[in-house]
Amino acid sequence: MHTIQFTSKTFADELSAFCRGALPPREMSEAVAAILADVRQRGDEAVAYYAAKFDGAKLRARDFRVPVGDLAAASKRLPPADLRALQAARAAVEGSTCPAARCRWSPPCS
């Protein structure tokens, strides 16, 4: 393993080379961007399509929503620390300035 030393005279060049190596190929970035754009436009239908395409999963978008009773039963089975962690994560997302978080995960959101 190569270690980059901050005190090295070549630190900036070594760091730049490392960061360039961490970038995915342009084709991969473009493919991911196209998938995300499709999901933004078509929502759950697109998620179901890509789940089938990449994972072979046979999902129906109308079945994505978990019944409230199932959620309540699952939360009762969670260890208290896990439930608190999930509640904190939800509060952080809902308090975010991200537009997707403000719409509470229900399209359409602008």
N, C-alpha and C positions, 0 to 999 in steps of 0.2 A: 504494500500500500504506500502510495506517495503522500507525504505530509507537506502541506503548504505552511510555511512559517511567515507570520505577519512581519517579522523583523527582517526578512530576506529582501535584498535589493530587487529581486525579480518577482516579488509577491503579486504586484498588480497584473503582470503578464501571466503568471501561473493561475491566478484566480480567474482571469478572463478566459483562459484556455479551458479550465475546469467548467465554467459556466456554459461555454459554447457546447461542450460535450454533453451537457445535461438537457439541451433543447431537443425535443422530439423532431423527427423529420417533418418537413413542410406538408407532405401528403397526409401524414397522420393528423396534424393540427387541422388541416382543411376538412378531413373526414369527420373529425369530432365536432368541429364548428357546424357542419351541415346537419349532423344528427341533432345537436342542441337546438338549432334553428327549427328543425322539423318538430321537435318536442314542444318548443315554445308555440308553434303555430297549431299543431294538431293535438297537443296534450296527451292524455292517457292512451288514445288510439295509437299514437306514435310509439309510446312506451311499450305497448303490447306488440306492435310490429317488430321493434328492435329486440325485444325479449325473445320472440320467435326466431328472428334472423340469427342472432348471436348465440342464444342459449338453447334453442329448440323448445322453449317454453310455450305452452298453449294457454295464453291468458286472454281474458276478455276485460276490456276497460271497465265495463259496468260492474265487474266483480272486485275492483280495486278497493273500494271503500270498505273499511272494516266496521261491522255493526257496533254501535255504542255499547251494547251489552257485553260483547266480546272484549272490547277495550277495558271496560270496568272490571271484568273478571280477571283479565291479565294483570291489571295494575294491582289488584289485591294479592296476587301471587308473587309480585316482585319484592325482593328484599328492600327494606326502607331506604337504604343508602342508594340503591339503584334508582328508585322512584324519585328521590330528591335530585339525583344527577340529571334525570330526564326532565324534571320540572325546571331545573336551572337552565338546561340547554334550550328548552322551549321558550323560557322567558328571555334568554339572550337573543334568540332568533326573532321573536316578536318585538323586541326593543331595538332591533337593528334598523339601520337606515336603508337597508337593501329593499328595493321595490318588491321583490318576490316575497320577502318576509312580511311586508306590510299588507299584502293581499291575503294573508293567512292561508296560503297554499291553494286557493281556489281560483282558477281562471274565470273570467278574464281579469287581468291586472295590468294596468298601464303605468 
